[in-house]
Amino acid sequence: MPYRVRILIVFAGSLLLGCYKERPVARDVLILMVDEAATDDSGDGAAGAPPADDAWLRPARPNPFLECVDLPVELAHSSRLRIAVYDAAGRRLAVLVDDHRTEGRHRITWCGRDAAGRRAPAGIYFARLSAADRRESRRLVLLR
């Protein structure tokens, strides 16, 4: 007897937040959850280092989280930094940072609240970084 598997594709890099498909399967299914890990494409051996002239949004910690989550950011040079949180439907809940930041490491914290200060319900959210010429997103899982 085939089982039915739900496939949900949420691609926040270009903000395609949708796409739902249900399909039958006849065997056991292995579901992998992959977190966007920092990779080094420069070939210089500095694994995990941000590329020059760029910003880097590191994996959120802790994730999943109950109250607050830290979003580590590295900037290779001073630039305008914007980090906003979106729900799974693509609606912006809050803008955490929207100002000029110096180069180096920064830690931004989101405590599961929208722009009006209301607690967001449990669910999947996306932190979206915009800085210099870089756009990057991280999935956040809020538990209540």
N, C-alpha and C positions, 0 to 999 in steps of 0.2 A: 504494500500500500504506500503510495508516494506521500511525502510530507509536503507542506507548503512553507516556503521560506519567503520572508519579506526582505527586500533589498532596498535600502535607503541610501541614496547618494547625496551627500552634502559637500559641495566643493566651494569652500569659502575664499579661495585664492582669487577667483573671479566673481565671487558671490552668486554662484548658481546654488541657491539654497532650496532644493526641492528634489524632484525625481524619485518616484516611489514605484516599485515594481514587485509583483508577487508571482512566484513561479514554483512549479512542483519539482521536487527532487526525490530520487529513489533510494539514496544512500545517506549515510551519516554525513553531516556537514561540519566543517571546521570553520569557525568565524574568527578572523584575526582583526584586532583593533590596532592600527598602526598610528603612533604619534609621530608628528613631523619632527625628526631628529636633525640636529645641526650637522651639516656635512661640509667637507672641505673640498672645494673644486679647484683650488689654486695650485695644488701639487707641490707646495713648498714645505709640507710636513707639519704645518701648524694646524692640526686637526681641531675643528670647531671654532677657529678664529674667524671673525667677520671679515668679509672681503673689504678691500680698501674702498673708500668713498661710499660706504654703505651703512645701513643700520641692520641690526639683527635682533629678532624677537626670539628669545630662548624659550624652551618648554616651561609651561606654567607649573608652579609648585605650591601646595599639593594639588593634584588633579587626579581624581575628583576631590572636591572640597565641600565643607559644610558651611563655613561662614565667609572666610576671606581667602583669596588666592593671590600669589605674587607673580608678576609678569616681569622677568628680568629682560632688560634691553641693553644692547651695546651699540654705541654710536662711534664710528670711526672718525668723525669730525663733527663739529658743532652744526646743528641744523634744526629746522622746525620739526617737532615730533608730535604726532597725533595718534592716540590710541583710543579706539571706541569699542564698545561691547554691543553685539547684535544678538538677537534671538535666532532660533532656527528658521523663522519665517523671513528673516532679513530686516527686521525692524530694529532701528538703533535704540538701545536702552539707555546708554550713558556714554558720555565722552569723558574719559579718565584724564587725558592729557591733551592739550592743544596749545603748545607754546614752544619757544626756542630752548633747546637744551645743549649743554656743552658736551664735548666728546667724552667717552668713557662709559662706565657701567651705571645703569640706573635701575631702580626697582619700583615698579608701579603696582599698587595694590587695588584690587576690586573686592568689595565686601558684599557682593550679591544684591545690589540695590540699583534701581533705575535712576534717571536724572531727577525725579521728584523725591527721592529718598525712600520709595516703597520697596519692600523686599520682593525680589524676583522669585517666581516659583521654581521648584526643582526642574532641571532640564539641561539641555545642551545649548551652550552659548558660544560665540566666537569673538575673540579679541582680535581686532584688526589694527595693525601698525601701518602708518604712512609716514615716511621720513625720506628726505632727499628724493632719490628715484626708486626707492624700494617700497613695495607693498607686500605685506605678509600677514597671515592669519594663524591663530592657534585655537584649537577646540578646547572649551572649558566645560566641565561637567559639574553642575551644582546639585548637591544632595541636600535635602531638608529633613 
